[in-house]
Amino acid sequence: MKDAKDVLRIVGMLLLGVFVFMVVVPFVLTLVFNAIGVTLSIIGILISAAVLLIKVAVVLAIGYLILVGIRALLR
């Protein structure tokens, strides 16, 4: 009878392990994929902000060159 109790205890532990595995793995994967999505969106925001900053710098540089050209023509 002791062997049967040990076998039932081992089977119960295995079933509990499988249950925990089936519940925890999707939850952890959801958290990981959400973290990846947040990270990628932050990187995307940073890249788009950098591109916008470059565009503003180019517009300011062109405007400055136009002003310097007009000033040179007026002298």
Secondary structure, DSSP 8 states (H G I E B T S, - for coil): -HHHHHHHHHHHHHHHHHHHHHHHHHHHHHHHHHHHHHHHHHHHHHHHHHHHHHHHHHHHHHHHHHHHHHHHHH-
